[in-house]
Amino acid sequence: MSKGRPVAASLERGADHLLVHWTAGDAGGSCRFDHLPGTAPEWLGSADDLLEGADRRLEGRVLDAVAELARAEELELGIWHDDGGVELLV
């Protein structure tokens, strides 16, 4: 994990989605991950939504914190990018 402001991530579970929140000092954001049963990744959210509120130096730490949360919760999370690519976080 890169050095700088620590990032904390938390999770709210819905019937067919997860809402992931992150905070780092006075910055923060959230992203909805929709459940896609039978696919890999099983949970998919927007990279733009997840990283909104993070500057470039903070983006890597946000991704690291969300990936750590996903591992702890045994979730397979992915984010899609505007160019159509999907990045598997865990």
N, C-alpha and C positions, 0 to 999 in steps of 0.2 A: 504494500500500500504506500502511496506517495505521502510525503510529509506536508503538513499544513493544518488547516482547521479540521478537527475530527468531524466525521459525518455519522449521524445516527439514523437508522432506518427502522420503520415500524410498518405493521401490516394490519389491515382490516379485511375480514373475509365476508363476502356476500354470497348469495346463492349461486351465481354464475360468473363471479368476478372477484378479483382482489384489488384493494386500493392500497398502494404502497406510498408511504410518506417518508420524506427525508428532511433532515435539518442539519445545518452547519453554521453555528453562530447566528447571524441575522439573516441568513439565506435559507431557503427551504422550497420544497415543491412536492408534488404528488403525481401519481400516474395510475390509471386504471388498467389492469391486466385482465383481459377476457379469457374465459376458459374455453379451450378448443380440444374437447376429448378426442383421443385417438390420434393426435398429431404430436409432432415434436418441433418446437416446444409446446408443452401442454397449456401454458399461459402466455399470452402475447399482449404487449403494450407498445405504445409509441415512444420512440427514442426522444423525439422533440418534447413530448409531454413530460417524460421523466426528467429530462435535463433542463427544462424551463426553470429559470431562477438560479442556475449554476453558471459561473463564469468558466472560461476554458481551463483554468488551473484547478477548479473544483470538480469538473466533470468526471475525471478518472476516479476520484475518491467517492463520488456518488455511485458510480457503477460498482466499485469494490464493495461498498456498504450494502447495496441491494443484492449483489451476488452472495455475500456472506449471510444475509438474512434468508435468502432463498435456500442456501445449503442447510442452514439451521432448521428451516421449516420443511425440508425435503421436497422442495418445489422445483420444477423445471420452468424457468422464466426465460422469455426471449423478448427482444425489442425489435421493431421494424423501423427502418429508415425510409425517408421520403423517396430515395432512389429505388425502393422496392426490396432491398436486402434485409434479411433477418439475421440478427446477432444473438446467439445463445449465451445468456449470462451464466446459467448453471445447467 
